Amino acid sequence: MRILVLGGAGTIGSEVAEHLVKYQDVEEVILGDILVDKAEKIASKIKRAKALKVDVTDRPSLIAQMQKADVVVGCVGPYYKFGVPIVKAAVEAGVNFVDIMDDPLPTKEVLEDKALFEEARRKNISVVIGLGSTPGLSNVLARYGASKLDEVENIDVSWIFTTAAGVASEAVTAHMFNVTSGKVLTYENGDWKEVTPLLDGKEVQDFLELGNVEVYHIGHPEPVTIPRYIKAKNVTCKAGMVPGEVVEIYRMLNRLRLTQLEAINVKGVKVSPRDFIMARFASFPMDVAMELFKFDAAEPLFEMRVAVSGKKDGNPTKYVYKFSDVGHEFATAISAVIGAIMLGRGQVKAKGVFAPEGCIDPEVFLKEIKENGVRIQESYQTSAEL
């Protein structure tokens, strides 16, 4: 199969390419990126890979390049800007597609576009959005846990990271500003509800290595997508940071509306508060950034937890899945890789536009995840333990 990786010169895109060529049925990987010189340097180190200049804002050219591939992997962010147009281009091109979209608003827009779904189904293609670590692996684990229960009550996704794991990197900071801005959606008592991120929903959850950590509602796709495919009363996504005082930085910026994208008038000049804050953060000397974000407070670590509870044989039952690594990048890249391979092999039978839990066979996916070195711990609690 021939696979085009959009954003192939980026951190995640290049790692996706590196892992794709480990599969013998992948004949060629194309690193499509507007930064073609950088893509060429990366491609030169990867067998069966080549670089191609691709500008995702040039729709006719993008569609033409997509049509030359068997599968397209989307790794171009930010997704609030590029997510929807790239998905629509893939459907117009009539090509199987997977991305790592981690923004709830474009996710919602794509999944509620009935015409887009029908066009994809009519063209006999499968489009899978948000197949990274979280969302992605988290959604598949939710489906897997739910399949073991007779009745699902709650699905709780949460993730945490130490500041040394990249909280002040440009990409992570931009994502955190996006998911902590304004109001966000959670799913409570069978309906969607707006909550304040990093303030509402406070609770302490137990993680694999960092133990008990405070988490709060966060703006993420899981509560937007999971209730569409799995019948549950409550679906949450929460996040936290270590050390916990860094949460206050993002909380305060949201309260002051300094993470909003909408431009404001500053002495006759239109300025996006988020663009200003991003530029200001980027200008900090390293010692200032280290003190602000407490880089040296803990070793780099990213952890994810998915808890699925309900009833089995009439008894309260809970499955908890935990994952830990030095960062989210590896699990994100591998999840997208497996999605692309499954699409190319025809292992995704459903046609249309879906979130992962709506079309990915969890047993096939999780078998591949394990074989690629991603370790998931499963624990099981019965009514006696609960």
N, C-alpha and C positions, 0 to 999 in steps of 0.2 A: 504493500500500500504506500501511497505518497501522501505525506502529511505536511501541511503548511502551519507553522507556528507564528502567529501574529504577535509582535513584541518579542521576537526571538533574540534580540540583543539585550533584553532586560534580565534582571536577576532570576525571576521565575521562568521566563520564556527560554532562556539558555539552558537552565537545568532540565526543563521539559525535553528539550532537544537531545540533551546528553543521555537521558534515560530511554527515550523512544528508540534510539538506534540499537539498544540492547536486544530488541525484539527482531528476530530474523525475518518476520513477514513485513517489516518496515523497509521498503526498498530505498526510500529517500526522504530526508527531512529538510524542509526549506525554512530558513530563518528569515521571516519577512519583517522588515523594520525600516523606518525612515532613516535610521542611523546605519546605513548600509556598510560603511567602513568598519564600524564596530562589529556588525553582524558577520562580516567576512572574516575578521580575526578569530571570532568564536567558532565559526563554521570550519575553519582550517584545522581546528584541533578535534573535530568530531567526524568520525567515519560516516560516509554516506550522507553528508550534510552539505548544503550550499546556502549562500546568502542571496537575498533578493530585496531590492528596494521596494517597499510597500508603504504608501501613505494612506492610512485608514480613512482620512477625510476626503480622499479622491474616490468617490463611490463607484463610478464605472470601472476604473482600474482595479479597485479592490475586488469587485465581483468577478472580473475577468480572471484574476489570479486565483481566487477561490475555486473557480470552476475547473482549474487544472489539477486540483487536489482531490483525494478520496475523503480526507477528513481535515478539518481546520480546527486549530486550537487557539482560542482567544486569550491573550495575556496582556492586553493593552488597557491600562487604566489612566485616569480614574474612571470608574464605571458609571458614575453619574453623568459623565460627559460622553464616553465612547460605547458604553454597554449596549444601549438600545439600537443605535445605528448599525453596529457591527452584526448584531443578531439578525436584524432585518436584511442586511446585505447577504448573510449566509443563506437565509431562506430564499431570497430572490435568486441567488446563485444555484440553489438546489443541491447543497452539499451538507453532509453530516458535520455537525459542529458541537464543540464543547468549550466552555470558558470557565473562568474562576471568579465570576462576578460576585462581589461581596457587599454590594450596596442594596439595601432593601427597596428603595423607590424605583429604580429601573427594573429590578426583579419583579416587582408588583406590576409595573407597566407592561412588561413582556408577557407575563403569565395571564394577564387579563385581556390581552389582545386576541380575541377569538378569531379574527380574520387571519392573523399571523399563524395561529395554530392550524387552522384549516388549510392554509396554503402549504405549510410544511407537510401536513399529512397527505395532501393531494400530490405533492412532489415525492412522496415516499421517503422522506428524510427524518432523522432524529436530531433534535437540537436540545442539548443539555446545558443549562446555565447554573453557575455556582458550584462547580465540582472541584473545589480545592480542599483545604483541611477543614476550615469552618467559614462559610458553609461548604458542604461537600461530603467529606468523610463523616462529619457530624450527622448529616441528614441520612446517610446510608446506615449508620449505626442506629439511628432512631427507627428506621424501617425494620432493621434486623431485630431490635429489641421488641418492637410492636408485634412482629410476626410470631413471637413466642408467647404472647398473651392472648387471652380470649376477649379481654376488654381493656382498652387503654384509657387511663385517667389523666396522667401527666407526662409530658416530655420536656425535660429541662436540659438545655444545652448551656454550658458555661466554659469560658476560657480565661486564662490568666497568663501574664508574662512578667518576668523581671525586667526592669528598665535596661539592664545590660543586654537584653535580647533584641534591642533595636527600637525602643520607643521614640528616640529622637531622630531616627533616620527620616529622610524626607517622605518616603512612601508610607511608612507606618504612621508618622505624624499626620499626614494628610488624611489617611484612613480614619485615625482616631478623631480628628476634627469632624469628619463627616458623620461618623456613627454616634457622636456625642452632641450633635448640634440640634437645637430646638426640641421638639417632641418626637418620640419614636413609637413604633407599634409593638405591642405584645398581644398574646391571645389568652383571654381569661374568661372562664365560664361560657365557652362556646362562641365567643365573639372577639373581634379585634378591638383593642383599647389603646389610647394614647397615654404614654407615661414619660416622665422626665429621665433621660439617661444619666447614669452615674449618681443618681439621687434616690429614685424610687426602687422598690423591690430589694432592699438591702437584706442580705442573709449571709451566713457563713457556710461555705461548702468545703468538703474534704477532697483534696487533690492528691495525686499519686506521690509526688516528691515534696512539694511545698506544704503539704498538710492543710490545715484550716486557713482559708483566706476569704476575706469579705468580697462579695460580688454584688453587682447592681445591674438593672436593666440596661441594655445597650441596643443601639439601632442596627439590627442585623437581619439577614434574610430568613433565618430559620422559623421564627414565628409567623412570617408572611407566607412561607411556602408549605411547611409541614401540615397545617390543618387542611390544606386543599387535597391532600392525598391520604392522610391518616386520621381517622376519627378519634379525637381526643378532646378532653374538656379544657385543658390548659397546655399551652406551649410557650416556653420562655427561652430567651437567650440572654445570658448575663456575663459580665466581664469584670475583672479586677486587675490590679497591678501590685507588684512588690518592688519597693516598699509602698505601702498604701497611701502615704501622704502625697504621692505624685498624682493620685486621682483628683486631688483638690485643684490642681492646675487646670485640668480639663473641665472640671465642674465649674470653676470660676469663669473661665473663658466662655462657656456656654451661657452662664447667667448674664454676662455682659454682652452677649450676642456677638462676640468677636470671632465666632467660627462660622458665621453665616456667609453664604456665597453672594447674596444680593448686595449690589454696590450701594454705598451711601455717599452723600455729597460732602466733600471735605474742601472747603474754600473754593468751590466751583469745580472741583475735580471729582469724578466718580471713582471710588475705590472700594474694592471688595475687602471687608474686614479679614476674611480668611487669607486672602492673598497677602495682605499686609503682615499678618501674624506669621505666616509661613516664611516670608522673606526676612522678618525680624529674627525668628528662631534660627534660620540658616546663617545669619550673620554673627551669632554668638561665638565668642572664643571657646575653645574646647573646655577650658577650666570652668567657665561659667555654665556651660551645658552639663558638665559632669556634676557640678554642685546642684543645679536645678533639678535634674532628672535622677540623681542618686545612682549614677552608673556603677559605682563600686560597692553598692550595698549588697549585691548578691550576684552569683554567677549567672550567665545567660541561660534562660530556661523558658520554654513555652509549654503550657499544659492545657489539655482539653478534657472535658468531662461530659458525658451524655447519660442521663438517668431516665429510664422509661418505667413507669409504674402503672399498675392496674390490677386486674384479677386474672388468675389462672386456676381452673378447676374450682372456681368459687372462692379462692383464697387470695387475699392481698399479696401481690408479688411485685418485686422490683429488680430490674437489671440495670447495672451501672457499668459504663465503659470508660476507661481512662487511658489517656495517651500523654506522653511526655517526651520532649526533645529539646535541644539547645535553641531551636527556633521553629517557626511554622513553615519555612520555605520547603524543606524536603517533603513533608507530608502533602503540602499544597501541590508541588510539582508532580509527585507520584500519583496523586489522585487524578489529576488532569491527564496524565499519561495513560493510566488504566482506562479512563473514560474513552480516550481516543482509540486505544487498542480494541476495546469492546465494540465501539462504533464501526471500526474498520473490519472487524471479524463478523459483523452482523449479529452480535450478542445482545444488542439493544433492540428488542422487537417492536416496542411501541413507536409509532410515528406521530410526529407533532413537536410541540415545544414543551419542555418539562423542567422541573427541578429534579435533582438526582433521585430523591425518594419516590418520584412518580414513574420512573422507567428503568432504573438500574437494579439488576438482580444482586441483592446484598451478598449472597453466598459466593457468587463468582467474583464480585468486586473485592470482598474481604480476603478471599484466598489469594488473589493477586497482591493485595496490600501486604499480607504477611510474607509472601515470597520475595517482596521487594525490601523487606527489612523494617517495615513499620510495625511496631509491637503495640497491641491493644490488650489491656487487662480487662477481663469481664468478671464481675461479681454478681452473685444471685442471692436475693433475700426472700424468704417465704414469710407467711403470716406469723409464724412462731418467732422469727427474728425481728419482724417489724413491730 
